Amino acid sequence: MKLEYIKEFVMLAQLGGFQETADALFISQSTLSKHVKAIEGELGVQLLDRSSRKASLNQHGQTFLLYAQQISALQEQYTQDIRNQYSNVKSTVVLGTIPVMAQYHITDIIAMFKQNEEHLAVAIVEADTLVLLDMLRNKECELAFLRKGDIVCAEFAYMDFAPDTLVAITSQKHPLASHSSVKLQELQYDALLMLEEQTLLNDLCMKACHQAGFTPNVAFSGHRTDNIIDLAAKGLGVGLLMKKQVTFHNRNDIAMLEIIPVIHSDICLCYLKDVRLSDAAMHFIHCVERLKMNDRVGI
């Protein structure tokens, strides 16, 4: 019986649904179902009550779960013990990231990565998405948190991490401040505040404005979101930023309006497909998976 299948079964029992578990494991629902049936075939009994849409364990499933949890825990323990034997060997992952570590809880993953793993290290490089993609190609960094644009390059693997949407921010005195949403066309005569050119978010905003039928009047473009928010708060323009970037600052002197129709720009973890990753990089990916799973089950 494959250890991978056993660990998938444990997660299925935790999350309670095939689709949720498949998403967390980055596999298809049909693949997960085949793996569970393979376990059942080897044991000669069914482990799930399939009369409902939820993955409900029957009596056999509850019994197997106890042992599956022990097997998974034992695997983690022997892996940890073996790593500890080589604690004098330093393994470093070079992590690229756009400048949003705190806003998207990337710092939480770095802290988890370092916990009880003294022989692993991380070196962090901040840059925009377009620069990070080139750094990955040139193997100047091994992993990178970046914005997933419209064009997905076949050479990279993308692990979805944090969804986000574009918003407009205004001062509390702006005529639209009492609104909850706004169409971009309604901002065509406003002075707009954006991130600097040669960034994916600037490209996204410019493209969205052109698709809405106007050329934006850009009054300010810079690399610091706090400057954009402060200028908007003082009535010097309307800022275009991602929602999580704005809510992180927790300002009560601005109004935040959802852009209609919704414009997505999601954060993902990216790495080259056909390159063998270091132990440090693999452990970092495992930390990302753990954090995503904990978020799913409400921990």
C-alpha beads as a LAMMPS data file, in Angstrom:
LAMMPS data file: protein, C-alpha beads

299 atoms
298 bonds

1 atom types
1 bond types

-500.0 500.0 xlo xhi
-500.0 500.0 ylo yhi
-500.0 500.0 zlo zhi

Masses

1 110.0

Atoms # bond

1 1 1 0.000 0.000 0.000
2 1 1 1.474 3.340 -1.033
3 1 1 2.275 5.723 1.804
4 1 1 1.124 8.611 -0.399
5 1 1 -2.371 7.074 -0.627
6 1 1 -2.533 6.635 3.146
7 1 1 -1.657 10.298 3.740
8 1 1 -4.286 11.340 1.203
9 1 1 -6.880 9.254 3.065
10 1 1 -6.000 11.001 6.342
11 1 1 -6.484 14.400 4.720
12 1 1 -9.774 13.249 3.172
13 1 1 -11.001 12.304 6.644
14 1 1 -9.962 15.740 7.932
15 1 1 -11.552 17.809 5.168
16 1 1 -14.606 15.621 4.598
17 1 1 -14.950 16.114 0.854
18 1 1 -13.269 14.756 -2.286
19 1 1 -13.113 18.085 -4.131
20 1 1 -11.738 20.015 -1.133
21 1 1 -9.100 17.347 -0.522
22 1 1 -8.127 17.099 -4.190
23 1 1 -7.685 20.887 -4.323
24 1 1 -5.500 20.838 -1.198
25 1 1 -3.350 18.046 -2.671
26 1 1 -3.166 19.645 -6.153
27 1 1 -4.545 16.485 -7.806
28 1 1 -7.803 15.772 -9.614
29 1 1 -10.864 14.442 -7.818
30 1 1 -10.863 11.331 -10.021
31 1 1 -7.216 10.603 -9.113
32 1 1 -8.009 10.881 -5.407
33 1 1 -11.005 8.574 -5.819
34 1 1 -8.824 5.974 -7.601
35 1 1 -6.287 6.076 -4.771
36 1 1 -8.984 5.510 -2.130
37 1 1 -10.430 2.627 -4.152
38 1 1 -6.928 1.134 -4.408
39 1 1 -6.707 1.105 -0.596
40 1 1 -10.178 -0.451 -0.366
41 1 1 -9.217 -3.058 -2.953
42 1 1 -6.137 -4.061 -0.995
43 1 1 -8.074 -4.264 2.281
44 1 1 -11.064 -5.990 0.705
45 1 1 -13.606 -3.663 2.341
46 1 1 -15.177 -0.279 1.672
47 1 1 -13.987 2.547 3.912
48 1 1 -16.506 5.230 2.961
49 1 1 -20.252 5.635 3.046
50 1 1 -20.886 6.745 -0.529
51 1 1 -24.622 7.325 -0.092
52 1 1 -23.987 11.033 0.584
53 1 1 -21.922 13.690 -1.184
54 1 1 -19.608 13.993 1.801
55 1 1 -16.722 11.567 2.352
56 1 1 -18.193 9.942 5.458
57 1 1 -16.151 7.110 7.009
58 1 1 -17.933 3.871 7.827
59 1 1 -16.854 1.570 10.673
60 1 1 -14.040 0.066 8.587
61 1 1 -12.930 3.555 7.609
62 1 1 -12.806 4.719 11.231
63 1 1 -10.683 1.703 12.160
64 1 1 -8.297 2.213 9.249
65 1 1 -8.033 5.947 10.008
66 1 1 -6.506 5.240 13.433
67 1 1 -3.682 3.255 11.847
68 1 1 -3.346 5.616 8.874
69 1 1 -2.781 8.546 11.239
70 1 1 -0.118 6.582 13.111
71 1 1 1.610 5.625 9.855
72 1 1 1.601 9.254 8.647
73 1 1 2.936 10.493 11.978
74 1 1 5.643 7.814 11.966
75 1 1 6.722 8.816 8.454
76 1 1 7.058 12.450 9.515
77 1 1 9.019 11.374 12.592
78 1 1 11.584 9.232 10.780
79 1 1 11.971 11.903 8.108
80 1 1 12.632 14.474 10.833
81 1 1 15.088 12.188 12.647
82 1 1 17.070 11.523 9.486
83 1 1 17.194 15.250 8.734
84 1 1 18.430 15.931 12.248
85 1 1 21.328 13.505 11.720
86 1 1 22.553 15.820 8.977
87 1 1 21.865 19.054 10.828
88 1 1 25.453 20.142 10.232
89 1 1 24.744 20.275 6.499
90 1 1 23.262 23.652 5.602
91 1 1 20.654 23.706 2.841
92 1 1 19.501 27.096 1.592
93 1 1 16.577 27.983 -0.649
94 1 1 16.695 31.308 -2.456
95 1 1 13.143 32.658 -2.365
96 1 1 12.019 35.440 -4.647
97 1 1 8.931 37.437 -3.729
98 1 1 7.070 40.524 -4.793
99 1 1 7.003 43.109 -1.955
100 1 1 3.845 41.781 -0.273
101 1 1 5.189 39.315 2.285
102 1 1 3.259 40.643 5.280
103 1 1 0.026 41.359 3.373
104 1 1 -0.236 37.775 2.123
105 1 1 1.166 36.012 5.237
106 1 1 4.287 34.857 3.419
107 1 1 6.218 35.731 6.577
108 1 1 4.145 33.094 8.408
109 1 1 5.412 30.442 5.997
110 1 1 9.017 31.557 6.445
111 1 1 8.611 31.280 10.228
112 1 1 7.094 27.796 9.834
113 1 1 9.949 26.841 7.503
114 1 1 12.575 27.759 10.112
115 1 1 10.784 26.116 13.038
116 1 1 12.774 23.086 14.253
117 1 1 14.793 23.074 11.018
118 1 1 18.062 24.721 12.006
119 1 1 19.931 23.081 9.130
120 1 1 17.676 24.805 6.576
121 1 1 18.008 28.437 5.586
122 1 1 16.172 30.862 3.335
123 1 1 17.597 33.832 1.436
124 1 1 14.913 36.303 0.321
125 1 1 15.031 38.544 -2.744
126 1 1 12.312 41.141 -3.450
127 1 1 11.455 42.057 -7.036
128 1 1 8.483 42.448 -9.360
129 1 1 6.870 39.456 -11.042
130 1 1 8.488 40.024 -14.444
131 1 1 11.952 40.220 -12.861
132 1 1 11.294 37.139 -10.725
133 1 1 10.329 35.069 -13.763
134 1 1 13.691 35.882 -15.346
135 1 1 15.458 35.053 -12.069
136 1 1 13.766 31.649 -12.028
137 1 1 14.796 31.004 -15.638
138 1 1 18.391 31.973 -14.837
139 1 1 18.302 29.878 -11.635
140 1 1 19.069 32.925 -9.507
141 1 1 16.217 31.849 -7.234
142 1 1 14.588 28.451 -6.773
143 1 1 11.073 29.465 -5.718
144 1 1 9.154 32.712 -6.123
145 1 1 5.903 34.210 -4.860
146 1 1 4.537 36.287 -7.725
147 1 1 1.383 37.463 -9.429
148 1 1 -0.099 35.033 -11.896
149 1 1 -0.700 36.999 -15.075
150 1 1 -2.858 36.251 -18.093
151 1 1 -0.012 34.369 -19.783
152 1 1 1.005 31.137 -18.050
153 1 1 4.441 29.897 -19.141
154 1 1 4.623 26.154 -19.780
155 1 1 8.127 25.954 -18.287
156 1 1 6.846 26.804 -14.790
157 1 1 4.783 25.011 -12.164
158 1 1 2.287 27.278 -10.396
159 1 1 0.914 26.574 -6.913
160 1 1 -2.087 28.798 -6.190
161 1 1 -1.602 30.556 -2.854
162 1 1 -3.714 33.683 -2.286
163 1 1 -6.559 35.015 -4.449
164 1 1 -7.063 38.773 -4.617
165 1 1 -9.085 41.399 -6.482
166 1 1 -8.489 44.956 -7.664
167 1 1 -10.097 47.806 -5.694
168 1 1 -10.265 51.584 -5.918
169 1 1 -9.435 53.719 -2.877
170 1 1 -10.593 57.282 -2.345
171 1 1 -10.692 59.879 0.387
172 1 1 -13.775 59.934 2.604
173 1 1 -14.807 63.190 0.859
174 1 1 -14.771 61.765 -2.663
175 1 1 -18.219 61.711 -4.360
176 1 1 -17.976 57.907 -4.684
177 1 1 -16.829 57.289 -1.101
178 1 1 -20.268 56.125 0.033
179 1 1 -20.447 53.503 -2.720
180 1 1 -19.417 49.882 -2.209
181 1 1 -18.386 49.324 -5.822
182 1 1 -17.467 51.268 -8.938
183 1 1 -17.000 50.675 -12.656
184 1 1 -13.658 51.743 -14.056
185 1 1 -15.448 53.996 -16.557
186 1 1 -16.606 56.116 -13.602
187 1 1 -12.951 56.902 -12.809
188 1 1 -11.905 58.056 -16.280
189 1 1 -11.817 61.734 -15.232
190 1 1 -10.058 61.119 -11.898
191 1 1 -6.326 61.388 -11.300
192 1 1 -5.226 57.786 -10.766
193 1 1 -2.526 56.515 -8.413
194 1 1 -0.818 53.224 -9.333
195 1 1 2.223 51.104 -8.754
196 1 1 5.170 51.980 -10.976
197 1 1 5.547 51.016 -14.621
198 1 1 7.231 47.725 -15.533
199 1 1 5.215 45.927 -12.850
200 1 1 2.544 43.336 -13.546
201 1 1 -0.013 45.238 -11.448
202 1 1 0.580 48.447 -13.417
203 1 1 0.132 46.487 -16.648
204 1 1 -3.083 44.991 -15.244
205 1 1 -4.508 48.432 -14.351
206 1 1 -3.543 50.042 -17.657
207 1 1 -4.998 47.151 -19.646
208 1 1 -8.239 47.217 -17.622
209 1 1 -8.649 50.972 -18.185
210 1 1 -8.072 50.624 -21.925
211 1 1 -10.600 47.769 -22.076
212 1 1 -13.042 50.056 -20.245
213 1 1 -12.643 52.555 -23.082
214 1 1 -10.313 55.246 -21.765
215 1 1 -6.664 56.138 -21.296
216 1 1 -6.024 56.628 -17.570
217 1 1 -4.834 59.961 -16.219
218 1 1 -1.957 58.668 -14.076
219 1 1 -1.025 61.337 -11.540
220 1 1 1.388 59.149 -9.560
221 1 1 3.172 55.833 -9.986
222 1 1 5.509 54.452 -7.347
223 1 1 6.673 51.270 -5.678
224 1 1 5.230 51.833 -2.166
225 1 1 1.575 51.033 -1.536
226 1 1 1.485 53.162 1.630
227 1 1 2.291 56.283 -0.425
228 1 1 -0.554 55.521 -2.832
229 1 1 -2.972 55.010 0.068
230 1 1 -1.856 58.214 1.797
231 1 1 -2.211 60.285 -1.376
232 1 1 -5.707 58.875 -1.901
233 1 1 -6.641 59.617 1.727
234 1 1 -5.628 63.255 1.220
235 1 1 -7.831 63.570 -1.865
236 1 1 -4.977 63.760 -4.365
237 1 1 -6.308 60.994 -6.580
238 1 1 -7.937 57.582 -6.693
239 1 1 -5.670 54.624 -5.978
240 1 1 -5.833 51.284 -7.786
241 1 1 -4.443 48.482 -5.638
242 1 1 -5.211 44.919 -4.629
243 1 1 -7.717 44.457 -1.808
244 1 1 -5.359 42.632 0.572
245 1 1 -2.741 45.350 0.115
246 1 1 -5.259 47.949 1.284
247 1 1 -6.920 46.050 4.146
248 1 1 -3.497 45.257 5.625
249 1 1 -2.967 48.960 6.371
250 1 1 -6.302 49.192 8.259
251 1 1 -6.885 52.870 7.436
252 1 1 -10.152 54.518 8.504
253 1 1 -9.567 57.690 6.476
254 1 1 -10.158 56.060 3.090
255 1 1 -13.023 54.387 1.259
256 1 1 -12.435 51.108 -0.562
257 1 1 -14.621 50.262 -3.560
258 1 1 -14.802 46.930 -5.369
259 1 1 -14.115 47.182 -9.104
260 1 1 -17.035 45.914 -11.202
261 1 1 -16.668 43.627 -13.106
262 1 1 -14.233 41.887 -10.775
263 1 1 -10.563 41.925 -11.799
264 1 1 -8.510 39.101 -10.286
265 1 1 -4.773 39.000 -9.628
266 1 1 -3.771 35.954 -7.600
267 1 1 -0.533 35.233 -5.780
268 1 1 1.083 31.875 -6.517
269 1 1 4.290 30.030 -5.691
270 1 1 6.232 29.376 -8.878
271 1 1 9.216 27.199 -9.810
272 1 1 10.758 25.559 -12.866
273 1 1 9.070 22.278 -13.789
274 1 1 12.026 20.282 -15.061
275 1 1 14.538 21.136 -12.331
276 1 1 15.192 18.937 -9.304
277 1 1 14.401 21.043 -6.244
278 1 1 16.659 21.154 -3.194
279 1 1 15.603 19.646 0.135
280 1 1 15.107 23.163 1.475
281 1 1 12.823 24.072 -1.436
282 1 1 10.795 20.877 -1.010
283 1 1 10.388 21.574 2.704
284 1 1 9.271 25.142 1.918
285 1 1 6.619 23.830 -0.499
286 1 1 5.469 21.414 2.217
287 1 1 5.071 24.384 4.592
288 1 1 2.922 26.185 2.008
289 1 1 0.728 23.083 1.647
290 1 1 0.363 22.811 5.430
291 1 1 -0.646 26.459 5.795
292 1 1 -3.194 26.130 2.985
293 1 1 -4.643 22.974 4.553
294 1 1 -4.863 24.619 7.985
295 1 1 -6.745 27.534 6.443
296 1 1 -9.164 25.094 4.808
297 1 1 -10.030 23.268 8.033
298 1 1 -10.324 26.468 10.055
299 1 1 -7.184 26.134 12.205

Bonds

1 1 1 2
2 1 2 3
3 1 3 4
4 1 4 5
5 1 5 6
6 1 6 7
7 1 7 8
8 1 8 9
9 1 9 10
10 1 10 11
11 1 11 12
12 1 12 13
13 1 13 14
14 1 14 15
15 1 15 16
16 1 16 17
17 1 17 18
18 1 18 19
19 1 19 20
20 1 20 21
21 1 21 22
22 1 22 23
23 1 23 24
24 1 24 25
25 1 25 26
26 1 26 27
27 1 27 28
28 1 28 29
29 1 29 30
30 1 30 31
31 1 31 32
32 1 32 33
33 1 33 34
34 1 34 35
35 1 35 36
36 1 36 37
37 1 37 38
38 1 38 39
39 1 39 40
40 1 40 41
41 1 41 42
42 1 42 43
43 1 43 44
44 1 44 45
45 1 45 46
46 1 46 47
47 1 47 48
48 1 48 49
49 1 49 50
50 1 50 51
51 1 51 52
52 1 52 53
53 1 53 54
54 1 54 55
55 1 55 56
56 1 56 57
57 1 57 58
58 1 58 59
59 1 59 60
60 1 60 61
61 1 61 62
62 1 62 63
63 1 63 64
64 1 64 65
65 1 65 66
66 1 66 67
67 1 67 68
68 1 68 69
69 1 69 70
70 1 70 71
71 1 71 72
72 1 72 73
73 1 73 74
74 1 74 75
75 1 75 76
76 1 76 77
77 1 77 78
78 1 78 79
79 1 79 80
80 1 80 81
81 1 81 82
82 1 82 83
83 1 83 84
84 1 84 85
85 1 85 86
86 1 86 87
87 1 87 88
88 1 88 89
89 1 89 90
90 1 90 91
91 1 91 92
92 1 92 93
93 1 93 94
94 1 94 95
95 1 95 96
96 1 96 97
97 1 97 98
98 1 98 99
99 1 99 100
100 1 100 101
101 1 101 102
102 1 102 103
103 1 103 104
104 1 104 105
105 1 105 106
106 1 106 107
107 1 107 108
108 1 108 109
109 1 109 110
110 1 110 111
111 1 111 112
112 1 112 113
113 1 113 114
114 1 114 115
115 1 115 116
116 1 116 117
117 1 117 118
118 1 118 119
119 1 119 120
120 1 120 121
121 1 121 122
122 1 122 123
123 1 123 124
124 1 124 125
125 1 125 126
126 1 126 127
127 1 127 128
128 1 128 129
129 1 129 130
130 1 130 131
131 1 131 132
132 1 132 133
133 1 133 134
134 1 134 135
135 1 135 136
136 1 136 137
137 1 137 138
138 1 138 139
139 1 139 140
140 1 140 141
141 1 141 142
142 1 142 143
143 1 143 144
144 1 144 145
145 1 145 146
146 1 146 147
147 1 147 148
148 1 148 149
149 1 149 150
150 1 150 151
151 1 151 152
152 1 152 153
153 1 153 154
154 1 154 155
155 1 155 156
156 1 156 157
157 1 157 158
158 1 158 159
159 1 159 160
160 1 160 161
161 1 161 162
162 1 162 163
163 1 163 164
164 1 164 165
165 1 165 166
166 1 166 167
167 1 167 168
168 1 168 169
169 1 169 170
170 1 170 171
171 1 171 172
172 1 172 173
173 1 173 174
174 1 174 175
175 1 175 176
176 1 176 177
177 1 177 178
178 1 178 179
179 1 179 180
180 1 180 181
181 1 181 182
182 1 182 183
183 1 183 184
184 1 184 185
185 1 185 186
186 1 186 187
187 1 187 188
188 1 188 189
189 1 189 190
190 1 190 191
191 1 191 192
192 1 192 193
193 1 193 194
194 1 194 195
195 1 195 196
196 1 196 197
197 1 197 198
198 1 198 199
199 1 199 200
200 1 200 201
201 1 201 202
202 1 202 203
203 1 203 204
204 1 204 205
205 1 205 206
206 1 206 207
207 1 207 208
208 1 208 209
209 1 209 210
210 1 210 211
211 1 211 212
212 1 212 213
213 1 213 214
214 1 214 215
215 1 215 216
216 1 216 217
217 1 217 218
218 1 218 219
219 1 219 220
220 1 220 221
221 1 221 222
222 1 222 223
223 1 223 224
224 1 224 225
225 1 225 226
226 1 226 227
227 1 227 228
228 1 228 229
229 1 229 230
230 1 230 231
231 1 231 232
232 1 232 233
233 1 233 234
234 1 234 235
235 1 235 236
236 1 236 237
237 1 237 238
238 1 238 239
239 1 239 240
240 1 240 241
241 1 241 242
242 1 242 243
243 1 243 244
244 1 244 245
245 1 245 246
246 1 246 247
247 1 247 248
248 1 248 249
249 1 249 250
250 1 250 251
251 1 251 252
252 1 252 253
253 1 253 254
254 1 254 255
255 1 255 256
256 1 256 257
257 1 257 258
258 1 258 259
259 1 259 260
260 1 260 261
261 1 261 262
262 1 262 263
263 1 263 264
264 1 264 265
265 1 265 266
266 1 266 267
267 1 267 268
268 1 268 269
269 1 269 270
270 1 270 271
271 1 271 272
272 1 272 273
273 1 273 274
274 1 274 275
275 1 275 276
276 1 276 277
277 1 277 278
278 1 278 279
279 1 279 280
280 1 280 281
281 1 281 282
282 1 282 283
283 1 283 284
284 1 284 285
285 1 285 286
286 1 286 287
287 1 287 288
288 1 288 289
289 1 289 290
290 1 290 291
291 1 291 292
292 1 292 293
293 1 293 294
294 1 294 295
295 1 295 296
296 1 296 297
297 1 297 298
298 1 298 299
